Amino acid sequence: MHQVHLDDHLYQEAKERADAAGFKSIDEFIAKQLLHDFAQTQVSFDDWFTPEVNAYLDRVASEMETGKLLSLGEVEARLDKARSEWRKSLAS
């Protein structure tokens, strides 16, 4: 079990909120608040990796292994095209 130290003002605020919410202790209240906060901040990237994206990444990795690489100019051209399309989508 670990201890957390709070300044007097913060402790009093936590005590008042814990009492108002019906918690048996300030520890229970703070633990619940932290769990809620942590759950809200977790980011999941699983939805980004669709079968299509995974297939694309596999293809690119395979091409890289065989020595097929893009030149810096090709990369910049693709980025410029993507940037232009993105700006057009924002304007519409």
C-alpha positions in Angstrom: 0.0 0.0 0.0 1.3 3.4 -0.9 0.7 6.8 0.6 0.0 10.0 -1.2 0.6 13.3 0.6 -1.8 16.3 -0.1 -1.5 19.8 1.1 -4.1 20.9 3.6 -6.3 22.8 1.2 -6.4 19.9 -1.3 -7.0 17.4 1.5 -10.0 19.4 2.8 -11.5 19.7 -0.7 -11.1 15.9 -1.2 -12.7 15.3 2.2 -15.7 17.5 1.4 -16.2 15.9 -1.9 -15.8 12.3 -0.6 -18.3 13.0 2.2 -20.8 14.6 -0.2 -20.5 11.6 -2.5 -21.0 9.1 0.3 -17.5 7.6 0.3 -16.3 5.8 3.4 -12.9 7.3 3.1 -10.9 9.9 1.2 -8.7 7.1 -0.1 -11.6 5.4 -1.8 -12.7 8.7 -3.3 -9.2 9.6 -4.6 -8.7 6.1 -6.0 -12.0 6.2 -7.9 -11.2 9.7 -9.3 -7.8 8.5 -10.5 -9.2 5.4 -12.1 -11.8 7.5 -13.9 -9.2 10.0 -15.0 -6.9 7.2 -16.3 -9.7 5.5 -18.2 -10.5 8.8 -19.9 -6.9 9.4 -21.1 -6.1 6.0 -22.5 -5.7 6.2 -26.3 -6.3 3.2 -28.4 -4.9 3.0 -31.9 -6.4 -0.4 -32.7 -9.2 1.2 -34.8 -6.5 2.8 -37.1 -5.1 -0.6 -38.1 -7.8 -1.9 -40.4 -7.1 -4.9 -42.6 -6.4 -2.5 -45.5 -3.9 -0.5 -43.5 -2.2 -3.7 -42.2 -2.0 -5.0 -45.8 -0.5 -1.7 -47.0 2.1 -1.7 -44.2 3.0 -5.3 -45.0 3.4 -4.5 -48.7 5.6 -1.5 -47.9 7.7 -3.5 -45.5 8.2 -6.2 -48.1 9.2 -3.7 -50.7 11.7 -2.1 -48.3 13.2 -5.5 -47.7 13.7 -6.1 -51.4 15.4 -2.7 -51.8 12.5 -0.8 -53.3 12.6 2.5 -51.6 11.2 6.0 -52.4 13.6 8.9 -53.1 13.3 12.0 -51.0 11.7 13.8 -54.0 9.0 11.1 -54.2 8.3 11.3 -50.5 8.0 15.1 -50.7 5.7 14.8 -53.8 3.4 12.4 -52.0 3.3 14.6 -48.9 2.6 17.7 -51.0 -0.3 15.8 -52.7 -1.7 14.6 -49.4 -1.4 18.0 -47.8 -3.2 19.6 -50.8 -6.0 17.1 -50.7 -6.3 17.6 -46.9 -6.6 21.4 -47.3 -9.2 21.0 -50.0 -11.3 18.7 -47.8 -11.1 21.3 -45.0 -12.2 24.1 -47.4 -15.3 22.2 -48.5 
